[in-house]
Amino acid sequence: LQEQTPVFEERYLRYISQLGKGNFGSVELCRYDPLGDNTGELLAVKKLQPSKRSFLADFTKEIKTLSVLRCDYIVRYRGVSYSTGRLIMSLVMEYMPHGSLIGYLEKNASVGLSRMLLFASQICKGMEYLQSKRYVHRDLAARNILVASDSLVKIADFGLTKIIPDDKEYYRVTQPGESPIFWHAPESITESSKFSHKSDVWSLGVLLHELFSDCNRHQNPKRLYMQRISSNTQGPAIPMQLLFVLKDNWRLPAPAHCPARVYALIGQCWAYSPEDRPSFSSLSDQIHSIAQEETL
Ligand SMILES: C[C@H](Nc1nc(-c2c[nH]c3ncc(Cl)cc23)ncc1F)C(=O)NCC(F)(F)F
């Protein structure tokens, strides 16, 4: 690990509660309290599942990925924590008190249009920044957006992030894993499993659909797609059926109360061919102008 990686001494990390579980281990709310008087700061500590060697490799890769990212719209990496005794290594992140966007929107149904557009533009700016670093997130979804305050959201969970090689415009994935295909662009679902900034744009479209559906679990993308591809489809037939309806130009329907301008913008992100999809900066500009129109 780079020498400038800040180290949090495990013995001062006071466990408070579990924030959530991932396929790597769990994320816990801790207070780093070296003075032992509860004046220390709250942190989100991603504990790596012990022993699994592959996890260690992925983990150090995630640390490498995160440690170079410095952006107001990306959850801040703070450092690592080791416990020499029990050979556990943890990734220390800033703690986001309002949790994930999904939970936040379920609790705060009264998020108005202008705040939705503010969140959408912050996510676009975070993605513009990632693109400037040639990073492809590959898991952009409302569940992976964290809420810092009532007016600030940040992109999180860089476990699946890849860096596009300098000589290519996309990243080809070998290990499929249980990928969230309902957020994936067609070219990422087909055998080519190609991921690019434009496939992240597709996922952003699905994220905006979640956002403007108030992350309503009855209208979530997976449920809507499964209804369309007849929910009795199982297993490997699902990606095939999904591709079929997308090729046939069927798209997730406009969420209730979603302004036509916003649904038209979401539709641009779902252009079948990647090069027809807008860039993140164009999306930012369009969201900005919609926000101006809508508030008039
Ligand atoms: C496994 C962990 N799950 C959860 N985390 C939090 C959380 C609240 N506040 C947080 N502050 C910093 C972090 Cl890193 C997480 C949280 N809340 C609910 C969860 F289910 C996670 O990392 N999820 C991915 C992402 F971070 F994108 F939401």
The ligand as an SDF file (V2000), in Angstrom:
LIG
                    3D

 28 30  0  0  0  0  0  0  0  0999 V2000
  -22.2470   -2.5490    2.5150 C   0  0  0  0  0  0  0  0  0  0  0  0
  -22.6850   -1.1210    2.7600 C   0  0  0  0  0  0  0  0  0  0  0  0
  -24.1210   -1.1150    2.9030 N   0  0  0  0  0  0  0  0  0  0  0  0
  -24.7560   -0.0350    3.4790 C   0  0  0  0  0  0  0  0  0  0  0  0
  -24.0930    1.0920    3.8210 N   0  0  0  0  0  0  0  0  0  0  0  0
  -24.8040    2.1120    4.4110 C   0  0  0  0  0  0  0  0  0  0  0  0
  -24.1300    3.3350    4.8130 C   0  0  0  0  0  0  0  0  0  0  0  0
  -24.7210    4.3290    5.5750 C   0  0  0  0  0  0  0  0  0  0  0  0
  -23.8350    5.3370    5.7650 N   0  0  0  0  0  0  0  0  0  0  0  0
  -22.6770    5.0080    5.1360 C   0  0  0  0  0  0  0  0  0  0  0  0
  -21.5410    5.7170    5.0600 N   0  0  0  0  0  0  0  0  0  0  0  0
  -20.5230    5.2080    4.3620 C   0  0  0  0  0  0  0  0  0  0  0  0
  -20.6100    3.9650    3.7540 C   0  0  0  0  0  0  0  0  0  0  0  0
  -19.2340    3.3530    2.8610 Cl  0  0  0  0  0  0  0  0  0  0  0  0
  -21.7610    3.1990    3.8170 C   0  0  0  0  0  0  0  0  0  0  0  0
  -22.8210    3.7390    4.5240 C   0  0  0  0  0  0  0  0  0  0  0  0
  -26.1480    2.0530    4.6310 N   0  0  0  0  0  0  0  0  0  0  0  0
  -26.8040    0.9280    4.2770 C   0  0  0  0  0  0  0  0  0  0  0  0
  -26.1300   -0.1290    3.6990 C   0  0  0  0  0  0  0  0  0  0  0  0
  -26.7770   -1.2570    3.3600 F   0  0  0  0  0  0  0  0  0  0  0  0
  -22.2300   -0.2850    1.5690 C   0  0  0  0  0  0  0  0  0  0  0  0
  -21.0630    0.0800    1.4920 O   0  0  0  0  0  0  0  0  0  0  0  0
  -23.1750   -0.0660    0.6290 N   0  0  0  0  0  0  0  0  0  0  0  0
  -22.7830    0.5200   -0.6270 C   0  0  0  0  0  0  0  0  0  0  0  0
  -22.9150    2.0330   -0.5460 C   0  0  0  0  0  0  0  0  0  0  0  0
  -22.0110    2.5350    0.2880 F   0  0  0  0  0  0  0  0  0  0  0  0
  -22.7470    2.5330   -1.7670 F   0  0  0  0  0  0  0  0  0  0  0  0
  -24.1740    2.3310   -0.0850 F   0  0  0  0  0  0  0  0  0  0  0  0
  1  2  1  0
  2  3  1  0
  2 21  1  0
  3  4  1  0
  4  5  1  0
  4 19  2  0
  5  6  2  0
  6  7  1  0
  6 17  1  0
  7  8  2  0
  7 16  1  0
  8  9  1  0
  9 10  1  0
 10 11  1  0
 10 16  2  0
 11 12  2  0
 12 13  1  0
 13 14  1  0
 13 15  2  0
 15 16  1  0
 17 18  2  0
 18 19  1  0
 19 20  1  0
 21 22  2  0
 21 23  1  0
 23 24  1  0
 24 25  1  0
 25 26  1  0
 25 27  1  0
 25 28  1  0
M  END
$$$$
